[in-house]
Structure formats: structure tokens, C-alpha cells
Amino acid sequence: MILSQLTAYLAEQKRAALIDISHHLGADPEALRMMLTLLERKGRVRKLPGGTVCPGGCSRCEPMSVELYEWLGDGTDPHHVQKV
């Protein structure tokens, strides 16, 4: 169930920091990281490089310490173009 909540949240947000996902879902960041790795292998999300600015331009955290993920899609939309 949490995997479907995770994918729904990322699909809605488009980009999200691991800590924000953790707070929203009330889940352990390490458990989420494992799920995100699985989704990354399936081509549904990608981990953004360190230093990428948070959605909304927040600058409270050190950019290199923020773990950001971007939703690429679930492959069900034939018009979806995956970003590279």
C-alpha cells in the first residue's frame, strides 16, 4: 500500500525531497529509499543530482544534503515522454 501512496505523491508533486516524502507518508526515509530505488530501476523515478534546487526554491537546507526525486511516469500514458 505504501508503494502506491509513494507513487501517487510523486506523480502529484512531480519532484520531492526524501525528507518531505517521509513526513507526508509517515514512513522511515530508509524504507522509502529502498522503494525509490526499485522505482528508479523500473524507470518511473530518477534521483536528481546533489545541489538540485528543491521544488518551490526553498533554501533552508544545504543543497548538497537534500535527496531529491523526480517522477518520470508509470508507462501507462502513451503520450508520456520520459525525461533523460
C-alpha positions in Angstrom: 0.0 0.0 0.0 2.8 2.5 0.8 4.3 2.0 -2.6 1.1 3.1 -4.2 0.9 6.1 -1.9 4.5 6.9 -2.7 3.9 6.8 -6.5 0.7 8.9 -6.1 2.5 11.5 -4.1 5.4 11.8 -6.5 3.1 11.8 -9.5 1.2 14.7 -7.9 4.3 16.6 -6.8 6.5 15.9 -9.8 9.6 16.5 -7.6 10.0 15.9 -3.9 12.7 15.6 -1.3 13.1 12.3 0.6 12.5 14.1 3.9 9.3 15.7 2.6 8.1 12.3 1.3 8.9 10.8 4.7 6.9 13.4 6.5 3.9 13.2 4.2 3.7 9.4 4.3 4.8 9.0 7.9 7.4 6.5 6.8 11.0 5.8 7.5 13.4 7.5 5.0 15.5 4.3 4.6 12.4 2.2 3.8 11.3 4.9 1.3 14.8 5.0 -0.2 14.6 1.2 -1.0 11.2 1.7 -2.7 12.5 4.7 -4.6 15.5 2.6 -5.8 13.0 0.0 -7.1 11.0 2.7 -8.9 14.2 4.1 -10.3 15.2 0.7 -11.7 11.8 0.5 -13.4 12.3 3.9 -14.9 9.4 5.6 -13.0 11.5 8.0 -10.9 15.0 9.3 -11.0 17.2 10.6 -8.2 18.3 14.1 -9.0 21.9 15.2 -8.7 23.1 16.8 -5.4 22.8 20.5 -5.5 19.5 20.5 -7.4 17.2 23.1 -6.0 14.1 22.0 -4.1 10.7 22.4 -5.6 9.5 25.9 -4.7 13.0 27.2 -4.4 13.4 26.6 -0.7 16.9 27.3 0.5 16.7 26.3 4.2 18.8 23.2 3.7 22.3 22.8 2.3 21.6 21.9 -1.3 24.1 19.0 -1.4 22.4 17.4 1.6 19.0 17.2 0.0 18.0 13.9 -1.7 15.5 14.8 -4.4 13.5 12.5 -6.6 11.6 13.3 -9.8 8.5 11.4 -11.2 9.0 10.2 -14.7 5.8 8.3 -15.1 4.4 4.9 -14.9 4.5 3.9 -18.5 0.7 3.8 -18.9 0.3 7.1 -20.8 1.2 6.5 -24.4 1.9 10.3 -24.9 4.2 10.4 -21.9 7.8 11.3 -22.9 10.4 10.3 -20.3 12.9 12.9 -19.4 16.6 11.9 -19.6 
